[in-house]
Amino acid sequence: PTPAPEHDVAAAVSALAASERPVILAGGGSLAAGPRLLELAELLEAPVITTTNGKGAIPEKHRLSLGADLRLSTAHEFMRSADALLVIGSKVGEAELWGGDITPQGPIVRVDIMRDQMLCNLAPDVEVPGNSAAVVRQLLDGLRATFEATGARPRPERDLREVFDAMDEEGRQWAPDLAALNETIMEVVPDDTILAGDSSQVTYMGSTTFFRAPQPHSLLYMGTYATLGYGLPAAVGAKLAAPERPVVCLVGDGALMFSIQELMTAVELELDLPIICVDNGGYGEIRQNMVDRDIDPLAVDLVQPDWVKLAEGFGATGFPATMDTLAETVRQALATKGPSLVHLKI
């Protein structure tokens, strides 16, 4: 892995060592650092918030994880209160921020293997070019040496309950039914599950927040391009690439219809693959956008197939579900050989 120049590392170490309220923003480029990222967070006592590509960079049930909730205004407010922000492997894209401002009160340190990415959207005070696998190790070595030389004691644990509660409350306000739905599913699926999502509200207002990933590469989602139809083929690919891990596809009805033909692929390959279709009758957000602008909803309320019969017609197993029966139905789907489709009407 490409290390960073020593003078850049020294500048970053100086800025981070002087901070009292640092925050780490970890993108997809941070995943190469592996468990050393958590070591760095614990050494600095720095909460870690990730992009969706960086989701699971540290285990999301860890006390320092703020999840992949960069879209929330409460997250923006907390990051602005930081006296140093360390951005690792992220372009800090608009698709992640949803228009928010995360400019901290102190220096911005950015680590990236590509300089043009490091200059995107948030101007750095300190640039550290290099691969995160090497740079995070360099930062750890430099910080440990600095703390030892100055006789600094381990930093006291930060009480993050207030920010956790505020972010959780805001996430639930966006879509309380999708929060409950995701949490019900997460209580049932194994910890090492790969969840494939789509440009569905159930994903970007639900799974990104309420699916607490224990490891990287556990949520498949394409936030930048908002591609409808991604979820099912992504789930098929994930099951082929990691057959030892459970894979679940959780998408909306409108998104699933874009690539429903890939159910045939899953049947042909005899993949054990539960697909949970959350049916709100069509394109829910587009419908709401029209209503908010006093436009009569047009082409957003879809004529629905009989989803259970559709699955059976493909040679898969179909299950109807309600919120009351969802947990038990997902358990049945997980125990079913071959692909299955759970139809959940909300």
C-alpha positions as CSV (number, residue, x, y, z in Angstrom):
1,P,0.0,0.0,0.0
2,T,1.2,3.5,-0.8
3,P,2.3,5.4,2.3
4,A,2.0,9.1,2.7
5,P,5.0,11.5,2.8
6,E,6.3,11.8,6.4
7,H,5.8,15.6,6.5
8,D,2.1,15.3,5.6
9,V,1.7,12.6,8.3
10,A,3.4,14.8,10.8
11,A,1.1,17.7,10.1
12,A,-1.9,15.4,10.4
13,V,-0.6,13.9,13.7
14,S,-0.1,17.4,15.1
15,A,-3.6,18.5,14.3
16,L,-5.2,15.4,15.7
17,A,-3.1,15.2,18.8
18,A,-4.1,18.8,19.7
19,S,-7.8,18.1,19.3
20,E,-10.2,17.4,22.1
21,R,-13.4,16.6,20.1
22,P,-12.2,14.9,16.9
23,V,-14.6,13.1,14.6
24,I,-13.7,10.6,11.8
25,L,-15.6,10.4,8.5
26,A,-14.9,7.1,6.9
27,G,-15.7,6.4,3.2
28,G,-15.3,3.4,1.0
29,G,-11.6,4.1,0.7
30,S,-11.2,3.6,4.5
31,L,-12.0,-0.1,4.3
32,A,-8.5,-1.1,3.3
33,A,-7.3,0.1,6.8
34,G,-9.3,-2.8,8.4
35,P,-9.3,-3.1,12.2
36,R,-6.6,-0.4,12.5
37,L,-9.3,2.2,11.8
38,L,-11.0,1.2,15.1
39,E,-7.7,1.3,16.9
40,L,-7.3,4.9,15.6
41,A,-10.8,5.9,16.7
42,E,-10.2,4.4,20.2
43,L,-6.8,6.1,20.5
44,L,-8.3,9.5,19.6
45,E,-11.6,8.7,21.4
46,A,-13.1,9.9,18.0
47,P,-16.7,8.9,17.0
48,V,-16.8,7.4,13.5
49,I,-19.5,8.3,11.0
50,T,-19.4,6.6,7.6
51,T,-20.7,7.0,4.1
52,T,-22.9,4.2,2.8
53,N,-19.9,2.8,0.9
54,G,-17.9,2.9,4.2
55,K,-20.7,1.3,6.2
56,G,-19.3,-1.2,8.7
57,A,-15.8,0.3,8.6
58,I,-16.0,-0.2,12.3
59,P,-18.6,-2.4,13.8
60,E,-21.8,-0.4,14.0
61,K,-22.7,-1.6,17.5
62,H,-19.4,-0.2,18.8
63,R,-19.8,2.7,21.3
64,L,-17.9,5.0,18.9
65,S,-20.0,4.2,15.8
66,L,-22.4,6.8,14.6
67,G,-23.5,4.6,11.7
68,A,-23.9,5.6,8.1
69,D,-26.2,8.6,8.9
70,L,-24.4,11.4,7.1
71,R,-27.7,12.6,5.7
72,L,-29.2,13.6,9.1
73,S,-29.1,17.2,10.2
74,T,-28.3,16.1,13.7
75,A,-25.2,14.4,12.4
76,H,-24.3,17.6,10.5
77,E,-24.7,19.7,13.7
78,F,-22.5,17.3,15.7
79,M,-19.7,17.2,13.1
80,R,-19.7,21.0,13.0
81,S,-19.0,21.0,16.7
82,A,-15.8,19.0,16.2
83,D,-12.5,20.7,16.7
84,A,-10.9,18.4,14.1
85,L,-12.4,16.3,11.3
86,L,-10.4,13.4,9.8
87,V,-11.9,12.3,6.4
88,I,-10.6,9.0,5.2
89,G,-11.3,7.7,1.7
90,S,-14.4,9.8,0.8
91,K,-15.2,12.5,-1.7
92,V,-17.9,13.7,0.8
93,G,-20.5,13.5,-2.0
94,E,-23.7,15.4,-2.2
95,A,-25.6,12.1,-2.4
96,E,-24.4,11.4,1.1
97,L,-24.8,14.9,2.7
98,W,-28.3,15.6,1.4
99,G,-27.4,19.3,1.3
100,G,-25.8,19.4,4.8
101,D,-22.8,21.4,6.0
102,I,-20.2,19.5,8.1
103,T,-17.5,22.1,8.3
104,P,-15.9,21.7,11.7
105,Q,-14.6,24.3,14.1
106,G,-11.1,23.0,13.7
107,P,-8.8,21.7,11.0
108,I,-9.9,19.2,8.3
109,V,-7.5,16.4,7.6
110,R,-8.2,14.4,4.5
111,V,-6.6,11.1,3.6
112,D,-7.1,9.8,0.0
113,I,-5.2,7.9,-2.6
114,M,-6.4,10.4,-5.2
115,R,-5.7,14.1,-4.7
116,D,-8.6,15.2,-6.9
117,Q,-11.0,13.3,-4.6
118,M,-9.3,14.7,-1.5
119,L,-10.1,18.3,-2.8
120,C,-13.8,17.6,-3.5
121,N,-16.6,19.3,-1.6
122,L,-14.7,20.0,1.6
123,A,-11.4,21.9,1.5
124,P,-8.7,20.2,3.6
125,D,-6.3,22.1,5.9
126,V,-4.0,19.1,5.8
127,E,-3.7,16.7,2.8
128,V,-2.4,13.2,3.4
129,P,-2.1,11.4,0.1
130,G,-1.8,7.6,0.3
131,N,-3.6,4.3,0.7
132,S,-5.6,4.1,3.9
133,A,-4.0,0.7,4.7
134,A,-0.7,2.4,5.0
135,V,-1.7,5.9,6.2
136,V,-3.9,4.8,9.1
137,R,-0.9,2.8,10.4
138,Q,1.3,5.8,10.0
139,L,-1.1,8.0,11.9
140,L,-1.3,5.4,14.7
141,D,2.5,5.2,15.0
142,G,2.8,9.0,15.0
143,L,0.1,9.6,17.5
144,R,1.3,6.9,19.9
145,A,4.8,8.4,19.7
146,T,3.5,11.9,20.3
147,F,1.3,10.9,23.3
148,E,4.2,8.9,24.8
149,A,6.6,11.8,24.4
150,T,4.2,14.2,26.0
151,G,3.1,11.9,28.7
152,A,-0.5,12.2,27.7
153,R,-2.9,9.9,29.4
154,P,-5.5,7.8,27.6
155,R,-8.4,10.1,26.6
156,P,-11.5,9.8,28.7
157,E,-14.5,8.1,27.1
158,R,-16.8,10.6,25.5
159,D,-20.5,10.5,26.4
160,L,-22.2,10.2,23.1
161,R,-25.7,9.3,24.4
162,E,-27.2,12.7,23.5
163,V,-26.0,12.6,19.9
164,F,-27.0,8.9,19.5
165,D,-30.5,9.7,20.8
166,A,-30.9,12.8,18.6
167,M,-29.8,10.9,15.4
168,D,-32.0,8.0,16.3
169,E,-35.0,10.3,16.9
170,E,-34.5,12.1,13.6
171,G,-34.1,8.9,11.6
172,R,-37.4,7.6,13.0
173,Q,-39.2,10.8,12.2
174,W,-38.3,10.4,8.6
175,A,-40.0,7.1,8.3
176,P,-41.1,5.4,11.5
177,D,-42.7,2.4,9.7
178,L,-39.5,1.7,7.8
179,A,-37.4,1.9,11.0
180,A,-39.7,-0.7,12.6
181,L,-39.6,-2.9,9.6
182,N,-35.8,-2.9,9.3
183,E,-35.3,-3.5,13.0
184,T,-37.7,-6.4,12.9
185,I,-35.8,-8.0,10.0
186,M,-32.4,-7.3,11.6
187,E,-33.5,-9.1,14.8
188,V,-34.1,-12.3,12.7
189,V,-31.2,-12.4,10.2
190,P,-27.8,-13.8,11.2
191,D,-25.1,-11.2,12.1
192,D,-23.0,-11.9,9.0
193,T,-25.9,-11.3,6.6
194,I,-25.3,-9.3,3.5
195,L,-28.3,-7.0,2.8
196,A,-28.9,-5.8,-0.8
197,G,-30.9,-2.7,-1.2
198,D,-32.1,-0.4,-3.9
199,S,-33.1,3.2,-4.6
200,S,-36.2,2.4,-2.4
201,Q,-37.3,4.4,0.7
202,V,-37.0,1.2,2.7
203,T,-33.2,1.3,1.9
204,Y,-32.2,5.0,2.0
205,M,-34.5,5.9,4.9
206,G,-34.4,2.6,6.6
207,S,-31.6,0.1,6.0
208,T,-28.8,2.7,5.8
209,T,-29.7,3.7,9.4
210,F,-31.3,0.8,11.1
211,F,-29.3,-2.1,9.7
212,R,-26.3,-2.1,12.1
213,A,-23.5,-3.6,10.0
214,P,-21.0,-5.6,12.0
215,Q,-18.4,-5.6,9.2
216,P,-17.8,-3.9,5.8
217,H,-19.4,-5.0,2.6
218,S,-22.6,-5.9,4.4
219,L,-25.0,-3.4,2.7
220,L,-25.1,-3.2,-1.1
221,Y,-26.5,0.1,-2.2
222,M,-25.7,2.7,-4.9
223,G,-26.5,6.1,-3.4
224,T,-24.8,8.2,-6.0
225,Y,-26.8,7.1,-9.0
226,A,-30.1,6.1,-7.3
227,T,-30.4,3.1,-9.6
228,L,-33.8,1.4,-9.5
229,G,-33.5,-2.3,-10.2
230,Y,-30.0,-2.7,-8.5
231,G,-31.0,-4.7,-5.5
232,L,-32.0,-8.1,-6.8
233,P,-29.1,-8.6,-9.3
234,A,-26.7,-7.3,-6.6
235,A,-28.1,-9.9,-4.2
236,V,-27.6,-12.7,-6.8
237,G,-24.0,-11.5,-7.3
238,A,-23.3,-11.4,-3.6
239,K,-24.6,-14.9,-3.0
240,L,-22.4,-16.2,-5.8
241,A,-19.4,-14.3,-4.5
242,A,-19.9,-15.2,-0.8
243,P,-22.0,-18.4,-0.7
244,E,-21.0,-19.0,2.9
245,R,-22.8,-15.8,4.0
246,P,-26.6,-15.3,4.2
247,V,-27.8,-12.8,1.7
248,V,-31.2,-11.0,1.9
249,C,-32.6,-8.6,-0.7
250,L,-34.9,-5.9,0.8
251,V,-36.4,-3.6,-1.7
252,G,-39.6,-1.7,-2.6
253,D,-42.2,-3.0,-5.1
254,G,-41.4,-0.3,-7.8
255,A,-37.7,-1.0,-7.6
256,L,-38.1,-4.8,-7.8
257,M,-40.2,-4.6,-10.9
258,F,-37.2,-3.1,-12.8
259,S,-35.3,-6.4,-12.5
260,I,-37.8,-9.1,-11.5
261,Q,-36.5,-11.2,-14.3
262,E,-33.4,-11.9,-12.3
263,L,-35.5,-14.0,-10.0
264,M,-35.3,-16.6,-12.8
265,T,-31.5,-16.4,-12.5
266,A,-31.7,-17.1,-8.8
267,V,-33.9,-20.1,-9.5
268,E,-31.7,-21.4,-12.2
269,L,-28.7,-21.2,-9.9
270,E,-30.6,-22.7,-7.0
271,L,-29.5,-19.8,-4.7
272,D,-30.8,-19.7,-1.1
273,L,-32.0,-16.1,-1.4
274,P,-34.9,-14.5,0.5
275,I,-36.3,-11.4,-1.3
276,I,-38.4,-9.1,0.8
277,C,-40.7,-6.9,-1.3
278,V,-42.1,-4.0,0.6
279,D,-45.2,-2.9,-1.2
280,N,-46.4,0.6,-0.8
281,G,-48.3,0.6,-4.0
282,G,-45.8,2.3,-6.3
283,Y,-43.2,5.1,-6.2
284,G,-43.9,6.5,-2.7
285,E,-41.4,9.4,-2.6
286,I,-42.2,10.6,-6.2
287,R,-45.9,10.5,-5.3
288,Q,-45.2,12.6,-2.2
289,N,-43.1,15.1,-4.1
290,M,-46.0,15.6,-6.5
291,V,-48.5,16.1,-3.7
292,D,-46.1,18.6,-1.9
293,R,-46.1,20.7,-5.1
294,D,-49.9,20.5,-5.7
295,I,-49.5,18.2,-8.7
296,D,-52.0,15.5,-9.1
297,P,-50.0,12.2,-8.7
298,L,-49.3,10.8,-12.2
299,A,-47.8,7.4,-13.1
300,V,-46.7,6.6,-9.5
301,D,-49.5,4.3,-8.4
302,L,-48.7,0.9,-9.9
303,V,-51.0,-2.0,-10.8
304,Q,-49.6,-4.8,-8.7
305,P,-49.2,-8.5,-9.6
306,D,-50.1,-11.2,-7.2
307,W,-46.6,-11.4,-5.8
308,V,-46.8,-14.8,-4.2
309,K,-48.1,-16.3,-7.4
310,L,-45.5,-14.4,-9.4
311,A,-42.7,-16.0,-7.3
312,E,-44.3,-19.4,-7.7
313,G,-44.6,-18.9,-11.4
314,F,-40.8,-18.4,-11.5
315,G,-40.3,-21.6,-9.5
316,A,-39.5,-19.8,-6.2
317,T,-41.4,-19.9,-2.9
318,G,-43.8,-17.1,-2.2
319,F,-44.9,-15.9,1.3
320,P,-47.5,-13.3,2.2
321,A,-46.6,-11.2,5.3
322,T,-47.9,-8.4,7.5
323,M,-45.9,-6.4,10.0
324,D,-47.3,-8.7,12.7
325,T,-46.1,-11.9,10.9
326,L,-42.9,-10.4,9.3
327,A,-40.4,-11.9,11.8
328,E,-41.7,-15.4,11.6
329,T,-42.1,-15.2,7.8
330,V,-38.5,-14.1,7.3
331,R,-37.4,-17.0,9.5
332,Q,-39.3,-19.3,7.2
333,A,-37.7,-17.7,4.1
334,L,-34.2,-18.1,5.6
335,A,-34.9,-21.8,6.1
336,T,-36.2,-22.3,2.6
337,K,-34.1,-23.9,0.0
338,G,-33.7,-21.9,-3.2
339,P,-35.0,-18.3,-3.7
340,S,-38.1,-17.1,-1.9
341,L,-40.1,-13.9,-2.1
342,V,-41.8,-12.3,1.0
343,H,-44.5,-9.9,0.0
344,L,-45.1,-7.3,2.7
345,K,-47.9,-4.8,2.1
346,I,-47.6,-1.6,4.0
